[in-house]
Amino acid sequence: MATALLAGGLASLALVSIFVGVVPVTPSSLWELTPLQAQIVWASRLPRLASILLAGAGLSIAGLIMQQLARNRFVSPTTAGVMDGARLGALVAVLLAGSASMLQRIAIAFLFALGAALAFMAIVRRVRLRDPIFIPLVGLMFGNVINAAATFIAYRHNLLQTLVAWLHGDFSTVLRGRYELLYLVVPLVALAYAYAYRFTIAGMGDEAATSLGIDYQRVVHVGLAIVASVSAVVVLTVGSLPFLGLIVPNLVSLYRGDHMRNALLDTALLGALLVLICDVIGRVVVFPYEVSVGLVMGILGSAAFLVLLVRSRYRAG
Amino acid sequence: MRVRGRLVAVAVVAAALVAVYVLVGLTGSYALSRRVVKMAAVALVASSVAPATIIFQTMTHNRILAPSIIGMDSLYLLTQTATVFFLGATHLAWADARVNFVIASALMLLFALGLYRLFVVRGEHHLYFILLVGIVLGTLFQSLVSFLQMLIDPNEFLVVQGRMFAGFNNVPVELLGVAAGAVLLMAIWMLPTLRYLDVLALGRDHAVNLGVDYPALTRRLWVAVSVLVAVSTALVGPITFLGLLMANLAQELLATYRRTVLMAGATLLSVAALAGAVLVVERVLGFSTTVSVIVNLAGSAYFLHLILKEHPA
């Protein structure tokens, strides 16, 4: 029921989004596009739509996986240093080889993001017994650590503004030929689906998972590899999207519970829908100019997060 | 006494570094006055950031937090970026250091106090809750900052960049007096509460049991921390990890839980670290980086070490 609603909403908004932009394209003109309109639709509007759907779904699922594995509701790639790791990797890639292809850059960003994810999980294991709110704090501090290193490098090479661009999600520069690596998200999501049962069991903890016959370490590593590759691809193609991986899994688990395979599809749909809503708002609100999706999401995300916090406080009494 | 000996040793090191910076390669009275101003700023920042961090850590019962976590740093960056973006680098609010200082510190102070006021209603004090709300708002400011910085003209970005990273090169002399006055005022105001800090460190329940007026004390401490952080940030820019690093180093070095001693130790250590960082940036690295970048790098590495050491597997 909820899934059908989400899918329907996503499909209709996706259709509408094709007609939102500076060059007017109307539903009635869709069958006889002028050359300009055709170029806009094929080179800009559709790639933009595809990248929104992929990035939104990918990051939300990455957040879901991290929350399962870290057993903490407030964890996500942005609050665990993974995005920061990917940015540092992208920076290193640019410096090591200015002519590196996009794929090579993503590979290096992936390695750094994976390192950050592994380090974060090691830290989480050590501080397990503390207050659950303590863990995202540690994650944010850990992200600061990585950022300090990235800033040190970028400052010396005058790349700070580039670093900022990777920090900030923006779909306005997505064009045909510049976003296709985002399709890597599709097999990654499929892999997450295949591993969903194992992630759920791994979420019960090391000992419980092992006694149920799961190779705990391997499942954690697969999960983190998925998270790191999604983060690397998204950071390099569209930039970081704050809050997404944090909010969406929490919203879905409110009505789907913690069983991951049940929640996976809804998480992907809701993530894509939220990014699409934010992007369309950003395109309309100061028309014909644009507000980036990162900003719209930052504002809406902060509001949602505050509501979540207040609610959890009331529940705690 | 051992603690006193170490404290003296730290003071000697700090004084020596300051002396080396001021005296080595001195060529004339102009250089002398410039260097003295820089070291005065170093002393001022050290004596506001270090005590603020120790008070903050005592209130939150957590050694890995620093006041900047509630989003004041991001707010400072936002005021600076937005000023240049909307008004331009020639506008009074940017070009006149005094106007800029007043605007930035007032906004940060309002923010910190407003945050407190908003969530300490009905006599309830959930400090961690305030912290998380602060972090969320900090993230919001950060996304505004990065949006503006992505759009901003690269030349103007370079102008903003100068304020993004704490430096002691362009500290306006006329502001040192005002800032020193604010810090001194806070010190006098805090003096009677200092002896409660060790009791507060025992935890809220113990403190209340021992007769501490917890709400009043927390409010006073929060105001003091907010003023100190706002003044030092508006003066030289954010140095996120300085207080964190020095508060923990002081604890390790002095091996005491007496907050007043720790405050003195952390302040002296901060002077030494900042003077050392200024020396390295100017004389070794030839200005290719900034003091805050170096302090943040060293501080963050130490922070990781701290987490892993405090929570052995």
Interface residues (C-beta under 8 A of the other chain):
Chain A: I123 R125 R126 V127 D131 I133 P136 L137 V138 L140 M141 F142 N144 V145 A148 A149 T151 F152 Y155 R156 L160 Q161 V164 A165 L167 H168 D170 P242 F243 V291 S292 G294 L295 M297 G298 I299 G301 S302 F305 L306 L309 R313
Chain B: I64 L65 I69 H126 Y128 F129 L131 L132 V133 I135 V136 L137 T139 L140 Q142 S143 L144 S146 F147 Q149 M150 P154 F157 Q161 F165 T240 F241 S288 T289 T290 V293 I294 N296 L297 G299 S300 A301 F303 L304 I307 L308 H311 P312 A313
